[in-house]
Amino acid sequence: MKNLANALLNEMLSSGNLEAVEVAIEKLKRKKEQKDFAIQQFGDEPKHEFKKKGDTYQEQYRYSTRISGKQVSFTSKTPEGVYQKVWDYFNTGKRHLAKNASLAEVFEAAFEVRKLDHSKSSETYRNEKIDWNRFLKESKLVKMPIKDVSVYDLTEFFGDIIGRGCLTKKAATKPLTILKYTFDYAVENGYCEHNIAREVNLGRYNFKAKEEVDIFSDDEVDTLLTYIESLPQTVYTLAVRLDFCFNMRIGELRALTWDDVDLDSRTVRIHHQVVMQEVNGKRTTIDLPYTKGGRESGIRELHLSDEAVEILLELKKINGHKHYILQSKGKLPITTKHFNNHLRAFCDECGVTYHSSHKVRYLGITKMFEAGIDEVTIQKSAGHSTIDMTRHYNRDRRACSVDVEVWNNLFGRQKRA
């Protein structure tokens, strides 16, 4: 391709056809972009092989993978042809969708492209598919040509699923998120002109009141950690104890390496995360160079408490020669599933109600609010990209009893002497 490109450009330059030169340059840029994209998805160039046809063998190049449980192959006589097919399949929407493609058809195409964003775990995408099936799959919207769906249709849809306070606002945002990126994809690929999903105002509906968030109480934390400390210390006992020392996401905790920790200054730097992604049909652990909070807001430095330092020193004895602090077997850190399974077992053994690793993070942020720390500091500490997300934890924090004397001072009418 390189020699052909050079010959083409030389011929055009000698002819003085500058417009043709510009077109050729754009084509070459696009071909390079397609090649880089394909190699990023598959990790290498396509396989060079020979396919038997009759009594002869034909040269071909091939990528093969599984997408949504189906075997998909991209083949061509040239590598450039394979790159083009991969690009078309994932990015351009040229998957034989008609101009009057239904909302369901466009969603499937948009969803495949969305899964290429490795900043989210495969669990996130599985949940989105569940939400699609729960809210949208059986609705009358999905069979409509996406270009014919109106704001009125979406308003009617949300009125039906929300009902009279039958759904929380948080639950209603799930199908709205799906509709937003589906319409984004439709606009980008010419199936409709405007993203009408972004005109939907959920504030007009009456939602179901949110239930109080159930997290560990102080007594439960004390009982749980006292029990874990009495056990022979392993990577998992120490991992659970360490989690209670922070308000990190579990993907951030699992990603910690010894280079991230400075025991002398008693700090730990959060700047990456470990997630599970489906690559070529297999679930694979990937260490991403950024966190869920974003490339800027997610980067932060946290202090190490005396307890955290003690736990890290214990882990140093076990895993000091390994890359990850919470590494069990092999070269990868412990999984979220195994972490939560051990946490559940510890809770069952000491009679404490189980809550997941996410609720441990929830507890840490809640305790900061209860300590009177300002929300901007909490936002930075938690790695939230917006202050609204931080306020979400404040709004849902644990209810606590109010002292009778405090109540009287607040609301009691002071009688004159």
Contacts in CASP RR format, 6 or more apart in sequence:
PFRMAT RR
TARGET T0000
AUTHOR 0000-0000-0000
METHOD contacts of the structure
MODEL  1
MKNLANALLNEMLSSGNLEAVEVAIEKLKRKKEQKDFAIQQFGDEPKHEF
KKKGDTYQEQYRYSTRISGKQVSFTSKTPEGVYQKVWDYFNTGKRHLAKN
ASLAEVFEAAFEVRKLDHSKSSETYRNEKIDWNRFLKESKLVKMPIKDVS
VYDLTEFFGDIIGRGCLTKKAATKPLTILKYTFDYAVENGYCEHNIAREV
NLGRYNFKAKEEVDIFSDDEVDTLLTYIESLPQTVYTLAVRLDFCFNMRI
GELRALTWDDVDLDSRTVRIHHQVVMQEVNGKRTTIDLPYTKGGRESGIR
ELHLSDEAVEILLELKKINGHKHYILQSKGKLPITTKHFNNHLRAFCDEC
GVTYHSSHKVRYLGITKMFEAGIDEVTIQKSAGHSTIDMTRHYNRDRRAC
SVDVEVWNNLFGRQKRA
1 31 0 8 1.000
1 80 0 8 1.000
5 24 0 8 1.000
5 28 0 8 1.000
8 24 0 8 1.000
9 21 0 8 1.000
9 24 0 8 1.000
9 25 0 8 1.000
12 20 0 8 1.000
12 21 0 8 1.000
12 24 0 8 1.000
13 21 0 8 1.000
31 80 0 8 1.000
31 83 0 8 1.000
31 84 0 8 1.000
33 87 0 8 1.000
34 80 0 8 1.000
34 83 0 8 1.000
34 84 0 8 1.000
34 86 0 8 1.000
34 87 0 8 1.000
35 79 0 8 1.000
35 80 0 8 1.000
35 83 0 8 1.000
37 83 0 8 1.000
37 86 0 8 1.000
37 87 0 8 1.000
37 90 0 8 1.000
37 91 0 8 1.000
38 46 0 8 1.000
38 63 0 8 1.000
38 82 0 8 1.000
38 83 0 8 1.000
38 86 0 8 1.000
38 87 0 8 1.000
39 45 0 8 1.000
41 86 0 8 1.000
41 90 0 8 1.000
41 116 0 8 1.000
42 63 0 8 1.000
42 65 0 8 1.000
42 86 0 8 1.000
42 280 0 8 1.000
45 79 0 8 1.000
46 61 0 8 1.000
46 62 0 8 1.000
46 63 0 8 1.000
46 74 0 8 1.000
46 79 0 8 1.000
46 82 0 8 1.000
46 83 0 8 1.000
47 61 0 8 1.000
47 62 0 8 1.000
47 63 0 8 1.000
47 64 0 8 1.000
48 59 0 8 1.000
48 61 0 8 1.000
49 59 0 8 1.000
49 60 0 8 1.000
49 61 0 8 1.000
49 62 0 8 1.000
50 57 0 8 1.000
50 58 0 8 1.000
50 59 0 8 1.000
50 60 0 8 1.000
51 57 0 8 1.000
51 58 0 8 1.000
51 60 0 8 1.000
52 58 0 8 1.000
58 77 0 8 1.000
59 77 0 8 1.000
60 75 0 8 1.000
60 76 0 8 1.000
60 77 0 8 1.000
61 75 0 8 1.000
61 76 0 8 1.000
61 77 0 8 1.000
61 78 0 8 1.000
61 79 0 8 1.000
61 81 0 8 1.000
61 82 0 8 1.000
62 73 0 8 1.000
62 74 0 8 1.000
62 75 0 8 1.000
62 82 0 8 1.000
63 73 0 8 1.000
63 74 0 8 1.000
63 75 0 8 1.000
63 82 0 8 1.000
63 86 0 8 1.000
64 71 0 8 1.000
64 72 0 8 1.000
64 73 0 8 1.000
64 74 0 8 1.000
65 71 0 8 1.000
65 72 0 8 1.000
65 280 0 8 1.000
65 281 0 8 1.000
66 72 0 8 1.000
66 280 0 8 1.000
66 281 0 8 1.000
67 112 0 8 1.000
67 281 0 8 1.000
68 112 0 8 1.000
69 281 0 8 1.000
72 89 0 8 1.000
74 82 0 8 1.000
74 85 0 8 1.000
74 86 0 8 1.000
74 89 0 8 1.000
75 82 0 8 1.000
75 85 0 8 1.000
76 82 0 8 1.000
76 84 0 8 1.000
76 85 0 8 1.000
88 94 0 8 1.000
88 95 0 8 1.000
89 95 0 8 1.000
89 112 0 8 1.000
90 112 0 8 1.000
90 113 0 8 1.000
90 116 0 8 1.000
91 113 0 8 1.000
92 189 0 8 1.000
93 109 0 8 1.000
93 185 0 8 1.000
93 189 0 8 1.000
95 109 0 8 1.000
97 105 0 8 1.000
97 106 0 8 1.000
97 109 0 8 1.000
97 189 0 8 1.000
97 191 0 8 1.000
99 147 0 8 1.000
99 190 0 8 1.000
99 191 0 8 1.000
100 145 0 8 1.000
100 147 0 8 1.000
100 148 0 8 1.000
101 145 0 8 1.000
101 146 0 8 1.000
101 186 0 8 1.000
101 191 0 8 1.000
102 142 0 8 1.000
102 143 0 8 1.000
102 144 0 8 1.000
102 145 0 8 1.000
102 146 0 8 1.000
103 136 0 8 1.000
103 141 0 8 1.000
103 142 0 8 1.000
103 143 0 8 1.000
103 144 0 8 1.000
103 145 0 8 1.000
103 146 0 8 1.000
103 149 0 8 1.000
103 182 0 8 1.000
104 137 0 8 1.000
104 142 0 8 1.000
104 143 0 8 1.000
106 146 0 8 1.000
106 182 0 8 1.000
106 185 0 8 1.000
106 186 0 8 1.000
106 191 0 8 1.000
107 132 0 8 1.000
107 136 0 8 1.000
107 142 0 8 1.000
107 178 0 8 1.000
107 182 0 8 1.000
109 185 0 8 1.000
109 189 0 8 1.000
110 181 0 8 1.000
110 182 0 8 1.000
110 184 0 8 1.000
110 185 0 8 1.000
110 186 0 8 1.000
111 125 0 8 1.000
111 128 0 8 1.000
111 129 0 8 1.000
111 132 0 8 1.000
111 182 0 8 1.000
113 185 0 8 1.000
114 125 0 8 1.000
114 128 0 8 1.000
114 181 0 8 1.000
115 122 0 8 1.000
115 125 0 8 1.000
115 278 0 8 1.000
118 275 0 8 1.000
118 277 0 8 1.000
118 286 0 8 1.000
118 288 0 8 1.000
119 288 0 8 1.000
119 290 0 8 1.000
119 292 0 8 1.000
119 294 0 8 1.000
120 275 0 8 1.000
120 292 0 8 1.000
121 275 0 8 1.000
121 276 0 8 1.000
121 277 0 8 1.000
122 275 0 8 1.000
122 276 0 8 1.000
122 277 0 8 1.000
122 278 0 8 1.000
122 283 0 8 1.000
123 276 0 8 1.000
128 174 0 8 1.000
128 177 0 8 1.000
128 178 0 8 1.000
131 174 0 8 1.000
131 175 0 8 1.000
131 178 0 8 1.000
132 175 0 8 1.000
132 178 0 8 1.000
135 161 0 8 1.000
135 174 0 8 1.000
135 175 0 8 1.000
135 178 0 8 1.000
136 142 0 8 1.000
136 175 0 8 1.000
136 178 0 8 1.000
136 179 0 8 1.000
139 157 0 8 1.000
139 160 0 8 1.000
141 149 0 8 1.000
141 153 0 8 1.000
141 154 0 8 1.000
141 157 0 8 1.000
144 153 0 8 1.000
146 182 0 8 1.000
146 183 0 8 1.000
146 186 0 8 1.000
146 191 0 8 1.000
146 192 0 8 1.000
147 186 0 8 1.000
147 191 0 8 1.000
147 192 0 8 1.000
147 193 0 8 1.000
149 192 0 8 1.000
149 196 0 8 1.000
150 196 0 8 1.000
151 196 0 8 1.000
151 199 0 8 1.000
151 200 0 8 1.000
154 179 0 8 1.000
154 196 0 8 1.000
154 197 0 8 1.000
154 200 0 8 1.000
155 200 0 8 1.000
158 172 0 8 1.000
158 175 0 8 1.000
158 176 0 8 1.000
158 200 0 8 1.000
158 202 0 8 1.000
158 205 0 8 1.000
159 205 0 8 1.000
161 167 0 8 1.000
161 172 0 8 1.000
161 175 0 8 1.000
162 172 0 8 1.000
162 205 0 8 1.000
162 206 0 8 1.000
162 207 0 8 1.000
163 205 0 8 1.000
163 206 0 8 1.000
164 206 0 8 1.000
165 205 0 8 1.000
165 206 0 8 1.000
165 207 0 8 1.000
165 208 0 8 1.000
166 208 0 8 1.000
167 207 0 8 1.000
167 208 0 8 1.000
168 207 0 8 1.000
168 208 0 8 1.000
168 209 0 8 1.000
168 210 0 8 1.000
169 202 0 8 1.000
169 203 0 8 1.000
169 205 0 8 1.000
169 207 0 8 1.000
169 210 0 8 1.000
170 210 0 8 1.000
172 202 0 8 1.000
172 205 0 8 1.000
172 207 0 8 1.000
173 202 0 8 1.000
176 197 0 8 1.000
176 200 0 8 1.000
176 202 0 8 1.000
179 197 0 8 1.000
179 200 0 8 1.000
180 195 0 8 1.000
180 197 0 8 1.000
180 198 0 8 1.000
182 197 0 8 1.000
183 192 0 8 1.000
183 194 0 8 1.000
183 195 0 8 1.000
183 196 0 8 1.000
183 197 0 8 1.000
183 198 0 8 1.000
184 195 0 8 1.000
186 192 0 8 1.000
186 195 0 8 1.000
187 193 0 8 1.000
187 194 0 8 1.000
187 195 0 8 1.000
210 396 0 8 1.000
212 396 0 8 1.000
212 398 0 8 1.000
212 399 0 8 1.000
213 359 0 8 1.000
213 362 0 8 1.000
213 396 0 8 1.000
213 397 0 8 1.000
213 398 0 8 1.000
214 353 0 8 1.000
214 355 0 8 1.000
214 359 0 8 1.000
215 355 0 8 1.000
215 359 0 8 1.000
215 362 0 8 1.000
215 363 0 8 1.000
215 366 0 8 1.000
215 398 0 8 1.000
216 224 0 8 1.000
216 352 0 8 1.000
216 353 0 8 1.000
216 355 0 8 1.000
216 359 0 8 1.000
216 360 0 8 1.000
216 363 0 8 1.000
217 398 0 8 1.000
220 352 0 8 1.000
220 353 0 8 1.000
221 244 0 8 1.000
221 363 0 8 1.000
223 350 0 8 1.000
223 351 0 8 1.000
223 352 0 8 1.000
224 346 0 8 1.000
224 347 0 8 1.000
224 350 0 8 1.000
224 352 0 8 1.000
225 241 0 8 1.000
225 244 0 8 1.000
226 350 0 8 1.000
227 346 0 8 1.000
227 349 0 8 1.000
227 350 0 8 1.000
228 237 0 8 1.000
228 240 0 8 1.000
228 241 0 8 1.000
228 346 0 8 1.000
229 241 0 8 1.000
231 237 0 8 1.000
233 314 0 8 1.000
234 318 0 8 1.000
235 315 0 8 1.000
235 318 0 8 1.000
235 319 0 8 1.000
235 326 0 8 1.000
235 327 0 8 1.000
235 328 0 8 1.000
235 334 0 8 1.000
236 328 0 8 1.000
236 334 0 8 1.000
236 338 0 8 1.000
236 339 0 8 1.000
236 342 0 8 1.000
237 342 0 8 1.000
237 346 0 8 1.000
238 311 0 8 1.000
238 314 0 8 1.000
238 315 0 8 1.000
238 318 0 8 1.000
238 326 0 8 1.000
239 253 0 8 1.000
239 326 0 8 1.000
239 334 0 8 1.000
239 339 0 8 1.000
239 342 0 8 1.000
240 339 0 8 1.000
240 342 0 8 1.000
240 343 0 8 1.000
240 346 0 8 1.000
241 307 0 8 1.000
241 311 0 8 1.000
242 253 0 8 1.000
242 308 0 8 1.000
242 311 0 8 1.000
242 312 0 8 1.000
242 315 0 8 1.000
242 326 0 8 1.000
243 250 0 8 1.000
243 253 0 8 1.000
243 339 0 8 1.000
243 357 0 8 1.000
243 360 0 8 1.000
244 360 0 8 1.000
244 363 0 8 1.000
245 304 0 8 1.000
245 305 0 8 1.000
245 307 0 8 1.000
245 308 0 8 1.000
245 311 0 8 1.000
246 253 0 8 1.000
246 268 0 8 1.000
246 302 0 8 1.000
246 308 0 8 1.000
246 361 0 8 1.000
246 364 0 8 1.000
247 361 0 8 1.000
247 364 0 8 1.000
247 365 0 8 1.000
247 368 0 8 1.000
247 381 0 8 1.000
247 382 0 8 1.000
248 270 0 8 1.000
248 302 0 8 1.000
248 361 0 8 1.000
249 273 0 8 1.000
249 291 0 8 1.000
249 292 0 8 1.000
249 358 0 8 1.000
249 361 0 8 1.000
250 336 0 8 1.000
250 339 0 8 1.000
250 357 0 8 1.000
250 358 0 8 1.000
250 361 0 8 1.000
251 273 0 8 1.000
251 274 0 8 1.000
251 275 0 8 1.000
251 292 0 8 1.000
251 336 0 8 1.000
252 270 0 8 1.000
252 272 0 8 1.000
252 273 0 8 1.000
252 291 0 8 1.000
253 326 0 8 1.000
253 357 0 8 1.000
254 273 0 8 1.000
254 274 0 8 1.000
254 324 0 8 1.000
254 326 0 8 1.000
254 333 0 8 1.000
254 334 0 8 1.000
254 335 0 8 1.000
254 336 0 8 1.000
254 339 0 8 1.000
255 272 0 8 1.000
255 273 0 8 1.000
255 274 0 8 1.000
255 287 0 8 1.000
255 324 0 8 1.000
255 333 0 8 1.000
256 268 0 8 1.000
256 324 0 8 1.000
256 325 0 8 1.000
256 326 0 8 1.000
257 323 0 8 1.000
257 324 0 8 1.000
257 325 0 8 1.000
258 316 0 8 1.000
258 320 0 8 1.000
258 323 0 8 1.000
258 325 0 8 1.000
260 268 0 8 1.000
260 269 0 8 1.000
260 270 0 8 1.000
260 271 0 8 1.000
260 325 0 8 1.000
261 267 0 8 1.000
261 268 0 8 1.000
261 269 0 8 1.000
261 304 0 8 1.000
261 312 0 8 1.000
261 325 0 8 1.000
262 268 0 8 1.000
262 269 0 8 1.000
263 304 0 8 1.000
263 309 0 8 1.000
263 312 0 8 1.000
263 313 0 8 1.000
266 303 0 8 1.000
266 304 0 8 1.000
266 309 0 8 1.000
267 301 0 8 1.000
267 302 0 8 1.000
267 303 0 8 1.000
267 304 0 8 1.000
268 301 0 8 1.000
268 302 0 8 1.000
268 304 0 8 1.000
268 308 0 8 1.000
269 299 0 8 1.000
269 300 0 8 1.000
269 301 0 8 1.000
270 291 0 8 1.000
270 298 0 8 1.000
270 299 0 8 1.000
270 300 0 8 1.000
270 301 0 8 1.000
270 302 0 8 1.000
270 383 0 8 1.000
271 289 0 8 1.000
271 290 0 8 1.000
271 291 0 8 1.000
271 298 0 8 1.000
271 299 0 8 1.000
272 287 0 8 1.000
272 288 0 8 1.000
272 289 0 8 1.000
272 290 0 8 1.000
272 291 0 8 1.000
273 287 0 8 1.000
273 288 0 8 1.000
273 290 0 8 1.000
273 291 0 8 1.000
273 292 0 8 1.000
274 285 0 8 1.000
274 286 0 8 1.000
274 287 0 8 1.000
274 288 0 8 1.000
274 332 0 8 1.000
274 333 0 8 1.000
275 285 0 8 1.000
275 286 0 8 1.000
275 288 0 8 1.000
276 283 0 8 1.000
276 284 0 8 1.000
276 285 0 8 1.000
276 286 0 8 1.000
276 335 0 8 1.000
276 336 0 8 1.000
277 283 0 8 1.000
277 284 0 8 1.000
277 286 0 8 1.000
278 284 0 8 1.000
279 286 0 8 1.000
285 332 0 8 1.000
285 333 0 8 1.000
285 335 0 8 1.000
290 298 0 8 1.000
290 299 0 8 1.000
291 298 0 8 1.000
291 299 0 8 1.000
291 383 0 8 1.000
292 298 0 8 1.000
293 383 0 8 1.000
293 384 0 8 1.000
293 385 0 8 1.000
294 385 0 8 1.000
297 379 0 8 1.000
297 380 0 8 1.000
297 383 0 8 1.000
297 384 0 8 1.000
297 385 0 8 1.000
298 383 0 8 1.000
298 385 0 8 1.000
300 380 0 8 1.000
300 381 0 8 1.000
300 383 0 8 1.000
302 381 0 8 1.000
304 312 0 8 1.000
312 325 0 8 1.000
315 325 0 8 1.000
315 326 0 8 1.000
319 325 0 8 1.000
319 326 0 8 1.000
319 327 0 8 1.000
323 331 0 8 1.000
324 332 0 8 1.000
324 333 0 8 1.000
325 333 0 8 1.000
326 333 0 8 1.000
326 334 0 8 1.000
327 333 0 8 1.000
327 334 0 8 1.000
328 334 0 8 1.000
328 338 0 8 1.000
336 357 0 8 1.000
339 357 0 8 1.000
340 356 0 8 1.000
340 357 0 8 1.000
343 354 0 8 1.000
343 356 0 8 1.000
343 357 0 8 1.000
343 360 0 8 1.000
344 354 0 8 1.000
346 352 0 8 1.000
347 353 0 8 1.000
347 354 0 8 1.000
347 355 0 8 1.000
348 354 0 8 1.000
355 363 0 8 1.000
361 382 0 8 1.000
362 393 0 8 1.000
362 396 0 8 1.000
365 378 0 8 1.000
365 381 0 8 1.000
365 382 0 8 1.000
365 390 0 8 1.000
365 393 0 8 1.000
366 393 0 8 1.000
366 397 0 8 1.000
366 398 0 8 1.000
368 377 0 8 1.000
368 378 0 8 1.000
368 381 0 8 1.000
369 375 0 8 1.000
369 378 0 8 1.000
369 393 0 8 1.000
369 394 0 8 1.000
369 397 0 8 1.000
370 397 0 8 1.000
370 398 0 8 1.000
370 400 0 8 1.000
375 387 0 8 1.000
375 390 0 8 1.000
375 391 0 8 1.000
375 394 0 8 1.000
376 387 0 8 1.000
378 390 0 8 1.000
378 393 0 8 1.000
379 386 0 8 1.000
379 387 0 8 1.000
379 389 0 8 1.000
379 390 0 8 1.000
382 390 0 8 1.000
382 393 0 8 1.000
384 390 0 8 1.000
END
